[in-house]
Amino acid sequence: MVSIGVSKKIDSIAHPKVRNIVRICVEQGCMFKPHPSNPNLVHLFDPVQRKKIIGDINLLSERGYFTLEVNNGRFKTFRNEILGLDINHENFEEHVLKRLKR
């Protein structure tokens, strides 16, 4: 069960696909962590893996913005050519969730 405060935080995410990905992760036990210097950004932390799984989620971005781990603990925007993800693709959410399970 998701608390009211967390539910409001999820609902404040502007892009519906990003909102859905975050909702699924939170329902599976992930937690919000505030960005240390930017109040418009949050991270998703997985307590089981004991690490950040999605970084720099921009709550206000209508285009949808967040970063994913590529290698060696480095995070890059999902729009980076290394990741090759397109938010306008119909199964974008599925691809991101599969990538997070690795």
C-alpha positions as CSV (number, residue, x, y, z in Angstrom):
1,M,0.0,0.0,0.0
2,V,1.3,3.4,-1.0
3,S,0.9,6.3,1.5
4,I,-1.1,9.4,0.6
5,G,2.1,11.6,0.6
6,V,3.9,9.2,-1.8
7,S,0.8,8.9,-3.9
8,K,0.6,12.7,-4.3
9,K,4.3,12.8,-5.2
10,I,3.7,10.2,-7.9
11,D,0.6,12.1,-9.2
12,S,2.7,15.3,-9.4
13,I,4.9,13.7,-12.1
14,A,3.8,15.5,-15.3
15,H,4.5,12.8,-17.9
16,P,2.0,9.8,-17.8
17,K,4.5,7.1,-18.8
18,V,7.1,8.3,-16.3
19,R,4.4,8.4,-13.7
20,N,3.3,4.9,-14.5
21,I,6.9,3.5,-14.3
22,V,7.4,5.2,-10.9
23,R,4.1,4.0,-9.6
24,I,5.0,0.4,-10.5
25,C,8.5,0.7,-8.9
26,V,7.0,2.2,-5.7
27,E,4.4,-0.5,-5.4
28,Q,7.2,-3.0,-5.6
29,G,9.0,-1.4,-2.6
30,C,11.1,1.4,-4.0
31,M,11.4,4.7,-2.2
32,F,11.7,8.4,-3.2
33,K,14.9,10.1,-2.3
34,P,15.2,13.9,-2.7
35,H,17.8,15.3,-5.1
36,P,20.5,16.9,-2.9
37,S,20.5,20.2,-4.7
38,N,17.4,20.5,-7.0
39,P,13.9,20.3,-5.4
40,N,12.3,19.6,-8.8
41,L,14.2,16.3,-9.1
42,V,13.9,13.0,-7.1
43,H,15.5,9.6,-7.3
44,L,14.0,6.2,-6.8
45,F,15.9,4.0,-4.4
46,D,15.6,0.2,-4.2
47,P,16.2,-0.9,-0.6
48,V,16.6,-4.6,-1.8
49,Q,19.4,-3.7,-4.2
50,R,20.5,-0.9,-1.8
51,K,21.0,1.5,-4.7
52,K,19.4,4.2,-6.8
53,I,17.6,2.6,-9.8
54,I,16.2,5.7,-11.5
55,G,17.9,9.1,-11.1
56,D,17.0,12.7,-11.7
57,I,13.2,12.2,-12.2
58,N,12.0,15.7,-13.2
59,L,8.6,16.0,-11.7
60,L,7.7,19.0,-13.9
61,S,8.9,17.8,-17.3
62,E,6.1,17.4,-19.8
63,R,8.5,15.6,-22.2
64,G,9.4,13.1,-19.4
65,Y,12.9,13.1,-18.0
66,F,14.9,10.7,-15.9
67,T,18.3,8.9,-15.9
68,L,19.1,5.2,-15.9
69,E,22.3,3.4,-14.9
70,V,24.4,2.5,-17.9
71,N,27.6,0.9,-16.4
72,N,30.0,1.4,-13.5
73,G,27.3,3.2,-11.5
74,R,27.1,6.0,-14.0
75,F,23.7,7.4,-15.0
76,K,22.7,8.8,-18.3
77,T,19.4,10.1,-19.7
78,F,17.3,7.4,-21.3
79,R,17.3,9.5,-24.5
80,N,21.1,8.8,-24.8
81,E,22.0,6.8,-27.9
82,I,23.6,4.1,-25.7
83,L,20.2,3.2,-24.1
84,G,18.2,3.8,-27.3
85,L,14.9,4.2,-25.6
86,D,12.1,6.4,-27.1
87,I,9.4,7.7,-24.8
88,N,7.0,7.9,-27.8
89,H,7.3,4.2,-28.5
90,E,4.3,2.2,-27.4
91,N,6.2,-0.3,-25.2
92,F,8.6,2.2,-23.7
93,E,7.4,1.5,-20.1
94,E,7.9,-2.3,-20.7
95,H,11.5,-1.8,-21.9
96,V,12.4,0.5,-19.0
97,L,11.0,-2.0,-16.4
98,K,12.8,-4.9,-18.1
99,R,16.0,-2.9,-17.9
100,L,15.5,-2.1,-14.2
101,K,15.1,-5.9,-13.4
102,R,18.6,-6.7,-14.8
